[in-house]
Amino acid sequence: MDKYCLLRLALAGGMLVAALTLKAQEKSNSDILESSLGASLSFIPKSCVPGGIIKISFNEGGGIRRVVLRFMEGEYTLGKPEDGLEPFVLIGIDLEAKPGDYPLESFFETGGGEKDEIRKMISISPRKFSVKRIRVARSFAEPPAEVRERILREANLLKEVYERTTPHWLGEGGFIKPHPALLSPSFGERRLYGGNSPPSIHQGVDLAVPKGDPIKASNSGEVVLAAGLYLSGNTIVIDHGLGLFTVYCHLSRMTKKAGDKVRKGEVVGFCGTTGRSTGPHLHWGARLFHNRVDPVLLLGLPLT
């Protein structure tokens, strides 16, 4: 058995240990917030980090019909499916969020008009991000004025995409990796491309996918963007509902267009090296209501 085979086995073993550890953390980090009216909310996890994701689930009781949550300038509603509501919400912690304790306000309401308000503190722990120097073509390190205008237009386009809110969950069960290739834990990495360009924050993770390999949707949803962008190349964005989007960049070819419905595991494109890229790979990202979150954390979320 050669050293490369041993390395692959070690990496696979490490991923298995990480997955088992995450499953154990899901159980130990569960937290319950009980209303005096009978219903409750369960939290996974009960603490978070920049780039983290909190799942809050509604547990029926006491005639509570819905719960409104307010946290870090966001408002979320969950409740009984027969009232047209989802029984859970996902809250994202942006990768540049400051560590500290933040209040979560919960407003419980019954069908008869009774109300209960509960305040809970959510602790965001510090998280360190690495710094990396990357050599790219000068046109990407120091884009000319006309290109900078294009980059700005495309940034505004993406902002509009992420402002879309689908109130219902479109996903089917848990998330999967878009390709089985090894994954680089580069989320939040500060990247230096040389020239006079400011440091760039890596808003996803990279998968070492061979050129031309198919890339699959990590969950079901609707394609809301399929376009060639200057920095991210051929880019697919999928809306999974409840403010959650996944992003697939640097594709050589896209097989879906905006408005297409996709199922989990369906091919959306093929790996390439378009945009600001040093070689074939897949950039996989995730957004929750504009919050840049670590897509790897989606893989451990119980969404069935």
C-alpha positions in Angstrom: 0.0 0.0 0.0 1.6 3.3 -1.1 1.8 6.5 0.9 -0.9 8.1 -1.1 -3.3 5.3 -0.4 -2.5 5.6 3.3 -3.1 9.3 3.1 -6.5 8.8 1.5 -7.5 6.3 4.2 -6.3 8.7 7.0 -8.3 11.5 5.5 -11.4 9.3 5.1 -11.0 8.2 8.7 -10.7 11.7 9.9 -13.9 12.7 8.1 -15.7 9.8 9.7 -14.5 10.8 13.2 -15.6 14.4 12.5 -19.0 13.2 11.4 -19.5 11.0 14.5 -18.3 13.9 16.7 -20.8 16.3 15.1 -23.6 13.8 15.7 -22.7 13.6 19.3 -22.5 17.4 19.6 -26.0 17.6 18.0 -27.4 15.6 20.9 -25.3 17.3 23.7 -25.9 20.8 22.3 -29.6 20.5 22.1 -31.3 23.1 24.3 -35.0 23.6 25.2 -36.8 26.9 25.7 -40.2 26.3 27.3 -43.2 28.7 27.3 -45.5 29.0 30.2 -48.3 28.4 27.7 -47.1 24.9 27.0 -45.2 24.8 23.8 -41.4 24.9 23.5 -38.5 25.5 21.2 -35.5 23.2 20.7 -32.1 24.6 19.6 -29.2 22.9 17.8 -26.6 24.0 18.7 -27.0 26.1 21.8 -23.9 28.1 21.1 -22.4 29.1 17.8 -19.4 30.5 16.0 -19.0 33.0 13.1 -20.2 31.2 10.0 -22.4 28.9 12.1 -26.0 27.8 11.7 -28.7 27.4 14.4 -31.7 25.3 13.9 -34.7 26.1 16.0 -37.7 23.7 16.1 -41.2 24.2 17.3 -42.6 21.7 19.7 -46.4 21.9 19.9 -48.4 22.4 23.1 -50.8 24.6 25.0 -52.7 25.7 21.9 -49.7 27.7 20.6 -50.2 28.4 16.9 -47.0 30.3 16.0 -43.8 31.8 17.4 -42.0 34.9 16.2 -38.3 35.1 16.8 -36.1 38.2 16.7 -32.3 37.8 16.6 -29.5 40.0 15.3 -31.7 42.3 13.2 -33.6 39.3 11.7 -37.2 38.2 12.3 -38.3 34.6 11.8 -41.7 32.9 12.2 -42.4 29.2 12.8 -45.4 27.2 14.0 -48.0 24.7 12.9 -47.9 23.4 9.3 -51.8 23.5 9.1 -51.4 27.3 9.6 -49.1 27.5 6.6 -45.9 27.7 8.7 -42.8 25.6 8.9 -42.0 23.8 12.2 -38.4 25.0 12.1 -36.2 27.9 11.1 -32.5 28.2 10.3 -30.5 31.2 11.6 -27.2 32.0 10.1 -24.3 33.7 12.0 -22.2 35.7 9.5 -18.5 34.8 9.2 -17.6 38.4 10.4 -20.0 38.4 13.4 -18.3 39.6 16.6 -18.0 37.1 19.5 -20.3 37.7 22.4 -23.7 37.1 23.9 -26.7 38.2 21.7 -30.4 38.2 22.8 -33.0 36.0 21.1 -36.5 37.2 21.7 -39.3 34.7 21.4 -43.0 35.7 21.1 -45.5 32.8 21.6 -49.1 33.2 20.5 -52.1 30.9 20.9 -55.2 30.8 18.7 -57.2 32.5 21.5 -54.9 35.5 21.7 -52.8 34.5 24.7 -49.1 35.6 24.5 -45.9 34.8 26.2 -42.5 36.5 25.7 -39.1 34.8 26.5 -35.6 36.2 26.1 -32.6 33.9 25.7 -29.0 34.7 25.2 -27.1 33.1 22.4 -23.4 32.9 22.8 -21.1 33.3 19.8 -17.6 32.0 20.4 -14.5 33.2 18.7 -13.2 31.5 15.5 -9.8 31.8 14.0 -9.4 32.0 10.2 -6.2 31.4 8.3 -4.4 33.7 5.9 -3.2 32.5 2.4 -1.4 34.1 -0.4 -2.5 33.1 -3.9 -1.0 34.1 -7.2 -3.5 34.9 -10.0 -3.4 36.7 -13.3 -3.0 40.5 -12.9 -6.5 41.0 -14.4 -7.9 39.4 -11.3 -5.4 40.8 -8.8 -5.8 44.4 -10.1 -8.9 44.5 -12.3 -9.1 47.6 -14.6 -11.8 50.2 -14.0 -14.3 48.7 -16.5 -13.9 45.3 -14.9 -14.4 46.8 -11.4 -17.7 48.2 -12.6 -18.7 44.8 -13.7 -17.7 43.3 -10.4 -19.9 45.8 -8.6 -22.9 45.1 -10.9 -22.5 41.4 -10.3 -22.2 42.0 -6.5 -25.5 43.9 -6.6 -27.1 41.2 -8.7 -26.1 38.6 -6.0 -27.5 40.9 -3.3 -30.8 40.9 -5.0 -30.8 37.1 -5.3 -30.2 36.7 -1.6 -32.9 39.1 -0.8 -35.4 36.6 -2.2 -37.3 34.9 0.6 -39.2 31.6 0.0 -41.3 31.1 3.2 -41.5 27.3 2.8 -38.9 24.6 3.0 -38.0 23.2 -0.4 -35.3 20.7 0.7 -35.7 17.0 1.0 -34.0 15.6 4.1 -30.4 16.3 5.0 -27.7 17.9 2.8 -25.1 16.0 0.8 -21.8 17.0 -0.6 -22.1 18.1 -4.3 -19.1 15.8 -5.1 -17.3 13.1 -3.1 -13.9 14.8 -3.6 -11.7 15.8 -0.7 -12.8 19.1 0.8 -10.5 21.9 1.9 -11.6 23.5 5.2 -11.0 27.0 3.8 -14.1 28.8 4.9 -13.4 32.3 6.1 -9.8 32.2 4.9 -8.3 35.6 4.3 -6.8 35.5 0.8 -4.1 37.8 -0.6 -4.0 38.0 -4.4 -1.2 40.5 -4.7 -1.1 44.0 -6.3 -3.1 46.7 -4.6 -6.2 44.5 -4.1 -7.5 44.3 -0.5 -7.6 40.9 1.3 -10.5 38.8 0.1 -12.6 36.7 2.5 -13.2 33.1 1.2 -17.0 32.6 1.6 -17.1 28.9 1.1 -15.0 25.8 0.9 -13.1 24.2 -2.0 -13.4 20.7 -3.3 -10.6 19.1 -5.3 -12.9 17.9 -8.1 -11.3 16.8 -11.4 -12.1 18.9 -14.4 -15.3 17.8 -16.2 -16.7 15.8 -13.3 -20.5 16.4 -12.6 -21.5 18.6 -9.8 -24.7 17.7 -7.9 -27.3 19.8 -6.0 -26.7 19.4 -2.3 -30.4 19.5 -1.7 -33.7 20.1 -3.6 -34.8 23.6 -4.4 -35.1 26.1 -7.2 -32.2 27.6 -9.3 -32.3 31.4 -8.9 -29.1 32.2 -10.7 -27.2 30.6 -13.5 -24.7 33.0 -14.9 -21.1 33.6 -15.8 -19.6 36.0 -13.3 -16.2 37.7 -13.4 -14.8 36.4 -10.1 -16.7 33.2 -9.5 -17.0 32.1 -13.1 -20.0 30.0 -14.2 -22.1 30.1 -11.1 -25.3 28.3 -9.9 -27.3 29.5 -6.9 -30.1 27.2 -5.5 -32.8 28.5 -3.2 -33.8 25.8 -0.7 -36.4 27.9 1.1 -36.4 29.6 4.5 -33.7 32.0 3.4 -31.1 29.3 2.7 -29.1 29.2 -0.6 -26.2 27.1 -1.8 -23.7 28.3 -4.3 -21.6 26.3 -6.9 -18.8 28.3 -8.6 -16.1 27.9 -11.4 -18.1 25.5 -13.4 -17.0 24.7 -16.9 -20.6 24.2 -18.0 -24.0 24.7 -16.4 -26.9 22.4 -17.1 -29.6 24.4 -15.3 -31.1 27.8 -15.8 -32.8 30.3 -13.5 -36.3 29.0 -12.6 -35.5 25.3 -12.9 -36.6 23.0 -10.1 -33.9 20.6 -9.0 -33.9 17.5 -6.8 -31.1 16.6 -4.3 -28.3 14.8 -6.2 -29.3 16.1 -9.6 -26.5 17.3 -11.8 -26.4 21.2 -12.1 -23.1 21.5 -14.0 -19.6 20.3 -14.5 -16.4 21.2 -12.7 -14.1 23.7 -14.3 -11.7 26.6 -13.6 -13.7 29.7 -14.8 -13.4 33.0 -13.1 -10.7 33.8 -10.5 -9.3 30.3 -10.2 -5.9 28.7 -10.2 -7.1 25.3 -11.4 -10.1 23.0 -11.7 -12.0 22.8 -8.4 -15.5 23.5 -7.0 -16.2 26.4 -4.7 -19.2 25.5 -2.6 -20.8 28.2 -0.5 -24.0 28.8 1.5 -26.0 31.9 2.5 -28.7 32.4 5.1 -30.5 35.7 4.7 -27.3 37.4 3.5 -25.3 35.8 6.3 -22.3 33.9 4.9 -22.3 30.5 6.6 -20.1 27.4 6.4 -21.7 24.9 4.0 -20.0 22.0 5.7 -22.2 22.6 8.8 -25.3 21.8 6.6 -24.1 18.2 6.3 -24.6 17.6 10.0 -28.0 19.3 10.3 -31.0 16.9 11.0 -33.6 18.2 8.6 -35.8 15.1 8.2 
